[in-house]
């Protein structure tokens, strides 16, 4: 019988105690005395969010296939338990063994979005691991970071021993093998980090120095240790036939955000939207073998008992074997009464035909992302959708029986005008009109067009990484213009409007393109009580602004300033596959309002061809 880290009294006192007890179906239990390496895999958010993340499931499965390694999971304690753990001095623990995180060899943290940065400090703090990498001893775990936010690791640099740049299936085995050798060698922590720094894709922040100009911009960035590389090369999986994938994913005790089997069908995207970081850093687009997917889907459904399967991809419509896969899944899932979810579809006839096969139209809504309200703006962002595409797709959807359509847009994009903002309302109105072109006796329920706008955040390794942002008040003014214009439309009762929080967007922008100086602000904001910043009910913008003011750091330096194309950027030492020359060219093309063809239509010379695989060679 396992001994739980939390007493019965505490479990009864907190919300959703099942978040902390482990022992779920398919979780891996090992004898800790029979393994050489203990790895705590962390998602720095609440259990329900973390359990929905595919990357952790992949690495958890991959690590636990090694006989010498036991990988366990840890998530951010919700504020109710956080308070108790601090008061009672209870160290943070892993779900499987319930042992203290401080006693592990590695703490690996996946960094999926900027608004979880204070939760990373919470994890370290509650684990009783020194926040600063420089303060850690030989007995502390090696703290590693990875995921999309690691492509600009600098705001977090002083808190991590190592960052892993790229896809996790590549060099982790090499790192763990080196750790085993080091562990029995009697050598220092620094000597292990030097060995790690020589492995491709691994970045040890302590082995680099940043120098700044008087105006605050970066003057130089260079290694200070002979083992450190000048450039860190992104690691990419090119063999998608033999790649590790969890056939028995862990099934949560309580409903997770994505409570379903997730089947990754491809990685990367051919489309090249200029605001989209994922579409750039996951190049080249690589498809998984359809036979592998069929077998994997079947095994995952059998091993989990989930009632839904979701196809994971940045653009599912672009998977070349989608019709064959869907036909297989329809047959397989109908026998099991399992639903099929198809996110990330384009608004075209092919996608709607696929959707009509798999969805119960009486229960579902369709989601499309035009991203901008006018054709000019869609050309700027390289969306590759015309108004005709959107309206024809909407009409076919309404003909097919759907009555609820969600439309996602962005406000604050480079070169945006008031006409572009109002265009969001006008496009929603045109979509609503298409519904009323359907004969009344053929309509399915009341028409509802849900318009949602987020505010644009420039991200590293995108053509918009040099762009300026707006002030919080400006973002809200833009949302007000859209809202007012929607109210002026003939079909306003059929259109519902939501928009994202502007202050969250501003902070996200600072953290996304910040340098090492931002780390001090992050730490001070955390000390003041900032935590769970991704959750509206806990976000405290005032604490962050107090931290900036006390440290005499201007937040607008990171948001309002448009960067010159020749400025040294904090992440320029990383080779993410796409070249800076390509990104600069795409920035200029955006300013000319010109569309770049997708990767299957014509190669744009982004640099990903050097990996010699995927879409780059399929023709």
Secondary structure as GFF3:
##gff-version 3
##sequence-region A 1 619
A	DSSP	alpha_helix	8	13	.	.	.	ID=ss1
A	DSSP	three_ten_helix	17	19	.	.	.	ID=ss2
A	DSSP	three_ten_helix	32	34	.	.	.	ID=ss3
A	DSSP	beta_strand	37	43	.	.	.	ID=ss4
A	DSSP	alpha_helix	47	50	.	.	.	ID=ss5
A	DSSP	alpha_helix	54	64	.	.	.	ID=ss6
A	DSSP	beta_strand	69	75	.	.	.	ID=ss7
A	DSSP	alpha_helix	79	88	.	.	.	ID=ss8
A	DSSP	three_ten_helix	101	103	.	.	.	ID=ss9
A	DSSP	beta_strand	106	110	.	.	.	ID=ss10
A	DSSP	three_ten_helix	114	116	.	.	.	ID=ss11
A	DSSP	alpha_helix	117	126	.	.	.	ID=ss12
A	DSSP	three_ten_helix	133	135	.	.	.	ID=ss13
A	DSSP	beta_strand	142	146	.	.	.	ID=ss14
A	DSSP	three_ten_helix	148	152	.	.	.	ID=ss15
A	DSSP	three_ten_helix	154	159	.	.	.	ID=ss16
A	DSSP	beta_strand	162	164	.	.	.	ID=ss17
A	DSSP	alpha_helix	172	183	.	.	.	ID=ss18
A	DSSP	alpha_helix	189	197	.	.	.	ID=ss19
A	DSSP	beta_strand	202	203	.	.	.	ID=ss20
A	DSSP	three_ten_helix	205	207	.	.	.	ID=ss21
A	DSSP	beta_strand	208	212	.	.	.	ID=ss22
A	DSSP	beta_strand	218	223	.	.	.	ID=ss23
A	DSSP	beta_strand	232	233	.	.	.	ID=ss24
A	DSSP	beta_strand	261	264	.	.	.	ID=ss25
A	DSSP	beta_strand	266	267	.	.	.	ID=ss26
A	DSSP	alpha_helix	277	281	.	.	.	ID=ss27
A	DSSP	beta_strand	286	287	.	.	.	ID=ss28
A	DSSP	alpha_helix	290	304	.	.	.	ID=ss29
A	DSSP	beta_strand	308	312	.	.	.	ID=ss30
A	DSSP	three_ten_helix	316	318	.	.	.	ID=ss31
A	DSSP	alpha_helix	322	336	.	.	.	ID=ss32
A	DSSP	beta_strand	339	341	.	.	.	ID=ss33
A	DSSP	alpha_helix	349	358	.	.	.	ID=ss34
A	DSSP	beta_strand	366	371	.	.	.	ID=ss35
A	DSSP	alpha_helix	375	380	.	.	.	ID=ss36
A	DSSP	alpha_helix	387	399	.	.	.	ID=ss37
A	DSSP	beta_strand	404	411	.	.	.	ID=ss38
A	DSSP	alpha_helix	418	436	.	.	.	ID=ss39
A	DSSP	three_ten_helix	440	442	.	.	.	ID=ss40
A	DSSP	beta_strand	448	455	.	.	.	ID=ss41
A	DSSP	alpha_helix	472	487	.	.	.	ID=ss42
A	DSSP	three_ten_helix	492	494	.	.	.	ID=ss43
A	DSSP	beta_strand	495	499	.	.	.	ID=ss44
A	DSSP	alpha_helix	502	512	.	.	.	ID=ss45
A	DSSP	alpha_helix	518	528	.	.	.	ID=ss46
A	DSSP	alpha_helix	541	550	.	.	.	ID=ss47
A	DSSP	alpha_helix	556	559	.	.	.	ID=ss48
A	DSSP	beta_strand	574	575	.	.	.	ID=ss49
A	DSSP	alpha_helix	580	591	.	.	.	ID=ss50
A	DSSP	three_ten_helix	608	611	.	.	.	ID=ss51
A	DSSP	three_ten_helix	614	616	.	.	.	ID=ss52
###
